[in-house]
Each structure stands twice: as C-alpha cells, then as structure tokens.
C-alpha cells in the first residue's frame, strides 16, 4: 500500500471503517436471530471496489453499502438469519480487520522510521 502525500493510505482507512461497519451489521443480525420477521443485512464493499477499478474511477469514491437480504425466510415467522453463516462471517471479518490493522501498523512503523532517520 502506497503512502500518499506523506500520510497513511486513505483506502486502508476506508477498508478499516468498512470492517467496523460490517461487524456492527453482523452483530445486529445475530442479536435479531430470534426476532419474528427480521431480515438480515450485509455490507457490500469489495464488489463495489472491483466495479470502480473496472470503470477506471477513483476507489476513494467508493463507500460501503448496507443491503438487506430479502431472500427466503429460514423460519415460519419470516426471519431469514442463518446464525451459522453470520458467525462464520463475523470470524472472516475479524481476520480481515486484523490484517488491515497489521498493515496500518506497518505503515505507521515506516513513517516513524522515516521521521527518526530525518532527525539524524
């Protein structure tokens, strides 16, 4: 990831924000797994980034979208939350967030090194 204008990669910040949003959406889905008529939601981001790249537009203009899943209900009361799928998505999101956090830490480390070397 490139360091832009002497700062941190803004797309990395957008991705971290998306991971946070995705966590909140998934947690809401899990919390409402027993709520009659509740429809699960999901966060779309990666596909939107790919579309922006294919169209040649600036990826920094891409914002995550929360989309409600109107698919088939899993229970007779109209709830469509698959708790196993939600928990798997939470685990995957945690791994993604951890990787992004490590990348951000690496960028900060490089900036610190550049600042320290500049003082000598």
MARFIDO-808908 format. One record per residue (C-alpha): x, y, z; chain; residue in one letter. Coordinates in Angstrom, 2 decimals, decimal comma, padded with zeros to 5 digits. Example, Ala and Ser with C-alpha at 12.3 -4.5 7.8 and 13.67 -1.06 7.14 Angstrom:
# MARFIDO-808908
<site><X>012,30</X><Y>-004,50</Y><Z>007,80</Z><c>A</c><r>A</r></site>
<site><X>013,67</X><Y>-001,06</Y><Z>007,14</Z><c>A</c><r>S</r></site>
//
This chain:
# MARFIDO-808908
<site><X>000,00</X><Y>000,00</Y><Z>000,00</Z><c>A</c><r>X</r></site>
<site><X>001,31</X><Y>003,33</Y><Z>-001,02</Z><c>A</c><r>X</r></site>
<site><X>001,90</X><Y>006,14</Y><Z>001,38</Z><c>A</c><r>X</r></site>
<site><X>000,12</X><Y>009,09</Y><Z>-000,17</Z><c>A</c><r>X</r></site>
<site><X>001,26</X><Y>012,67</Y><Z>000,36</Z><c>A</c><r>X</r></site>
<site><X>003,40</X><Y>011,67</Y><Z>003,32</Z><c>A</c><r>X</r></site>
<site><X>000,42</X><Y>010,18</Y><Z>005,17</Z><c>A</c><r>X</r></site>
<site><X>-001,35</X><Y>006,91</Y><Z>005,50</Z><c>A</c><r>X</r></site>
<site><X>-003,16</X><Y>005,15</Y><Z>002,69</Z><c>A</c><r>X</r></site>
<site><X>-006,71</X><Y>006,53</Y><Z>002,73</Z><c>A</c><r>X</r></site>
<site><X>-008,11</X><Y>003,36</Y><Z>001,14</Z><c>A</c><r>X</r></site>
<site><X>-006,79</X><Y>001,41</Y><Z>004,12</Z><c>A</c><r>X</r></site>
<site><X>-008,75</X><Y>003,72</Y><Z>006,40</Z><c>A</c><r>X</r></site>
<site><X>-011,87</X><Y>003,18</Y><Z>004,29</Z><c>A</c><r>X</r></site>
<site><X>-011,39</X><Y>-000,59</Y><Z>004,50</Z><c>A</c><r>X</r></site>
<site><X>-010,99</X><Y>-000,45</Y><Z>008,29</Z><c>A</c><r>X</r></site>
<site><X>-014,16</X><Y>001,61</Y><Z>008,55</Z><c>A</c><r>X</r></site>
<site><X>-015,94</X><Y>-000,94</Y><Z>006,38</Z><c>A</c><r>X</r></site>
<site><X>-014,77</X><Y>-003,77</Y><Z>008,63</Z><c>A</c><r>X</r></site>
<site><X>-016,18</X><Y>-001,88</Y><Z>011,61</Z><c>A</c><r>X</r></site>
<site><X>-019,50</X><Y>-001,31</Y><Z>009,82</Z><c>A</c><r>X</r></site>
<site><X>-019,63</X><Y>-004,96</Y><Z>008,79</Z><c>A</c><r>X</r></site>
<site><X>-019,07</X><Y>-006,01</Y><Z>012,40</Z><c>A</c><r>X</r></site>
<site><X>-021,95</X><Y>-003,83</Y><Z>013,57</Z><c>A</c><r>X</r></site>
<site><X>-024,29</X><Y>-005,16</Y><Z>010,85</Z><c>A</c><r>X</r></site>
<site><X>-023,39</X><Y>-008,78</Y><Z>011,59</Z><c>A</c><r>X</r></site>
<site><X>-023,78</X><Y>-008,23</Y><Z>015,34</Z><c>A</c><r>X</r></site>
<site><X>-027,22</X><Y>-006,75</Y><Z>014,70</Z><c>A</c><r>X</r></site>
<site><X>-028,14</X><Y>-009,79</Y><Z>012,61</Z><c>A</c><r>X</r></site>
<site><X>-027,04</X><Y>-012,15</Y><Z>015,38</Z><c>A</c><r>X</r></site>
<site><X>-028,88</X><Y>-010,12</Y><Z>018,01</Z><c>A</c><r>X</r></site>
<site><X>-032,08</X><Y>-010,39</Y><Z>015,99</Z><c>A</c><r>X</r></site>
<site><X>-031,79</X><Y>-014,05</Y><Z>015,05</Z><c>A</c><r>X</r></site>
<site><X>-034,94</X><Y>-014,81</Y><Z>017,07</Z><c>A</c><r>X</r></site>
<site><X>-036,91</X><Y>-011,68</Y><Z>016,11</Z><c>A</c><r>X</r></site>
<site><X>-040,01</X><Y>-012,57</Y><Z>014,06</Z><c>A</c><r>X</r></site>
<site><X>-039,93</X><Y>-011,05</Y><Z>010,58</Z><c>A</c><r>X</r></site>
<site><X>-036,36</X><Y>-009,73</Y><Z>010,89</Z><c>A</c><r>X</r></site>
<site><X>-034,39</X><Y>-009,67</Y><Z>007,62</Z><c>A</c><r>X</r></site>
<site><X>-030,62</X><Y>-009,91</Y><Z>007,79</Z><c>A</c><r>X</r></site>
<site><X>-028,40</X><Y>-007,26</Y><Z>006,22</Z><c>A</c><r>X</r></site>
<site><X>-024,93</X><Y>-007,39</Y><Z>004,73</Z><c>A</c><r>X</r></site>
<site><X>-022,25</X><Y>-004,87</Y><Z>003,79</Z><c>A</c><r>X</r></site>
<site><X>-021,10</X><Y>-004,66</Y><Z>000,19</Z><c>A</c><r>X</r></site>
<site><X>-017,71</X><Y>-003,09</Y><Z>-000,42</Z><c>A</c><r>X</r></site>
<site><X>-015,29</X><Y>-005,37</Y><Z>-002,23</Z><c>A</c><r>X</r></site>
<site><X>-017,53</X><Y>-005,81</Y><Z>-005,29</Z><c>A</c><r>X</r></site>
<site><X>-018,04</X><Y>-002,05</Y><Z>-005,44</Z><c>A</c><r>X</r></site>
<site><X>-014,25</X><Y>-001,55</Y><Z>-005,38</Z><c>A</c><r>X</r></site>
<site><X>-013,86</X><Y>-004,02</Y><Z>-008,24</Z><c>A</c><r>X</r></site>
<site><X>-016,54</X><Y>-002,18</Y><Z>-010,23</Z><c>A</c><r>X</r></site>
<site><X>-014,78</X><Y>001,13</Y><Z>-009,63</Z><c>A</c><r>X</r></site>
<site><X>-011,48</X><Y>-000,36</Y><Z>-010,74</Z><c>A</c><r>X</r></site>
<site><X>-013,04</X><Y>-001,82</Y><Z>-013,87</Z><c>A</c><r>X</r></site>
<site><X>-014,65</X><Y>001,54</Y><Z>-014,65</Z><c>A</c><r>X</r></site>
<site><X>-011,38</X><Y>003,37</Y><Z>-014,02</Z><c>A</c><r>X</r></site>
<site><X>-012,87</X><Y>005,55</Y><Z>-011,29</Z><c>A</c><r>X</r></site>
<site><X>-011,17</X><Y>006,62</Y><Z>-008,08</Z><c>A</c><r>X</r></site>
<site><X>-011,53</X><Y>003,85</Y><Z>-005,48</Z><c>A</c><r>X</r></site>
<site><X>-011,69</X><Y>006,50</Y><Z>-002,75</Z><c>A</c><r>X</r></site>
<site><X>-015,13</X><Y>007,48</Y><Z>-004,02</Z><c>A</c><r>X</r></site>
<site><X>-016,45</X><Y>004,02</Y><Z>-003,14</Z><c>A</c><r>X</r></site>
<site><X>-018,50</X><Y>003,84</Y><Z>000,03</Z><c>A</c><r>X</r></site>
<site><X>-019,74</X><Y>000,64</Y><Z>001,64</Z><c>A</c><r>X</r></site>
<site><X>-023,42</X><Y>-000,13</Y><Z>001,23</Z><c>A</c><r>X</r></site>
<site><X>-025,66</X><Y>-001,90</Y><Z>003,76</Z><c>A</c><r>X</r></site>
<site><X>-028,05</X><Y>-004,13</Y><Z>001,84</Z><c>A</c><r>X</r></site>
<site><X>-030,98</X><Y>-006,01</Y><Z>003,32</Z><c>A</c><r>X</r></site>
<site><X>-031,23</X><Y>-009,67</Y><Z>002,35</Z><c>A</c><r>X</r></site>
<site><X>-034,78</X><Y>-010,24</Y><Z>001,19</Z><c>A</c><r>X</r></site>
<site><X>-034,15</X><Y>-013,92</Y><Z>000,45</Z><c>A</c><r>X</r></site>
<site><X>-036,18</X><Y>-016,82</Y><Z>001,68</Z><c>A</c><r>X</r></site>
<site><X>-037,09</X><Y>-016,97</Y><Z>005,33</Z><c>A</c><r>X</r></site>
<site><X>-035,50</X><Y>-019,75</Y><Z>007,35</Z><c>A</c><r>X</r></site>
<site><X>-038,26</X><Y>-019,87</Y><Z>009,93</Z><c>A</c><r>X</r></site>
<site><X>-042,06</X><Y>-019,78</Y><Z>009,69</Z><c>A</c><r>X</r></site>
<site><X>-042,09</X><Y>-016,38</Y><Z>011,45</Z><c>A</c><r>X</r></site>
<site><X>-040,34</X><Y>-014,72</Y><Z>008,46</Z><c>A</c><r>X</r></site>
<site><X>-036,85</X><Y>-014,39</Y><Z>009,98</Z><c>A</c><r>X</r></site>
<site><X>-034,08</X><Y>-015,16</Y><Z>007,48</Z><c>A</c><r>X</r></site>
<site><X>-031,00</X><Y>-015,02</Y><Z>009,76</Z><c>A</c><r>X</r></site>
<site><X>-028,73</X><Y>-018,06</Y><Z>009,37</Z><c>A</c><r>X</r></site>
<site><X>-026,85</X><Y>-017,92</Y><Z>012,65</Z><c>A</c><r>X</r></site>
<site><X>-024,09</X><Y>-020,25</Y><Z>011,44</Z><c>A</c><r>X</r></site>
<site><X>-023,47</X><Y>-018,11</Y><Z>008,35</Z><c>A</c><r>X</r></site>
<site><X>-023,46</X><Y>-014,95</Y><Z>010,47</Z><c>A</c><r>X</r></site>
<site><X>-020,92</X><Y>-016,39</Y><Z>012,91</Z><c>A</c><r>X</r></site>
<site><X>-018,70</X><Y>-017,50</Y><Z>010,02</Z><c>A</c><r>X</r></site>
<site><X>-018,94</X><Y>-014,03</Y><Z>008,50</Z><c>A</c><r>X</r></site>
<site><X>-018,01</X><Y>-012,50</Y><Z>011,87</Z><c>A</c><r>X</r></site>
<site><X>-014,91</X><Y>-014,72</Y><Z>012,05</Z><c>A</c><r>X</r></site>
<site><X>-013,90</X><Y>-013,83</Y><Z>008,48</Z><c>A</c><r>X</r></site>
<site><X>-014,43</X><Y>-010,13</Y><Z>009,18</Z><c>A</c><r>X</r></site>
<site><X>-012,25</X><Y>-010,37</Y><Z>012,30</Z><c>A</c><r>X</r></site>
<site><X>-009,42</X><Y>-011,89</Y><Z>010,24</Z><c>A</c><r>X</r></site>
<site><X>-009,80</X><Y>-009,15</Y><Z>007,63</Z><c>A</c><r>X</r></site>
<site><X>-009,78</X><Y>-006,44</Y><Z>010,31</Z><c>A</c><r>X</r></site>
<site><X>-006,67</X><Y>-007,95</Y><Z>011,94</Z><c>A</c><r>X</r></site>
<site><X>-004,85</X><Y>-007,99</Y><Z>008,59</Z><c>A</c><r>X</r></site>
<site><X>-005,81</X><Y>-004,38</Y><Z>007,90</Z><c>A</c><r>X</r></site>
<site><X>-004,70</X><Y>-003,36</Y><Z>011,38</Z><c>A</c><r>X</r></site>
<site><X>-001,31</X><Y>-005,02</Y><Z>010,87</Z><c>A</c><r>X</r></site>
<site><X>-000,93</X><Y>-003,22</Y><Z>007,56</Z><c>A</c><r>X</r></site>
<site><X>-001,75</X><Y>000,09</Y><Z>009,21</Z><c>A</c><r>X</r></site>
<site><X>000,79</X><Y>-000,67</Y><Z>011,95</Z><c>A</c><r>X</r></site>
<site><X>003,39</X><Y>-001,38</Y><Z>009,28</Z><c>A</c><r>X</r></site>
<site><X>002,68</X><Y>001,95</Y><Z>007,58</Z><c>A</c><r>X</r></site>
<site><X>002,98</X><Y>003,80</Y><Z>010,88</Z><c>A</c><r>X</r></site>
<site><X>006,25</X><Y>001,99</Y><Z>011,55</Z><c>A</c><r>X</r></site>
<site><X>007,63</X><Y>003,10</Y><Z>008,17</Z><c>A</c><r>X</r></site>
<site><X>006,59</X><Y>006,69</Y><Z>008,88</Z><c>A</c><r>X</r></site>
<site><X>008,26</X><Y>006,58</Y><Z>012,30</Z><c>A</c><r>X</r></site>
<site><X>011,42</X><Y>005,19</Y><Z>010,74</Z><c>A</c><r>X</r></site>
<site><X>011,42</X><Y>007,96</Y><Z>008,13</Z><c>A</c><r>X</r></site>
<site><X>010,91</X><Y>010,59</Y><Z>010,81</Z><c>A</c><r>X</r></site>
<site><X>013,64</X><Y>009,11</Y><Z>013,02</Z><c>A</c><r>X</r></site>
<site><X>016,12</X><Y>008,95</Y><Z>010,16</Z><c>A</c><r>X</r></site>
<site><X>015,32</X><Y>012,56</Y><Z>009,26</Z><c>A</c><r>X</r></site>
<site><X>016,41</X><Y>013,71</Y><Z>012,71</Z><c>A</c><r>X</r></site>
<site><X>019,90</X><Y>012,27</Y><Z>012,34</Z><c>A</c><r>X</r></site>
//
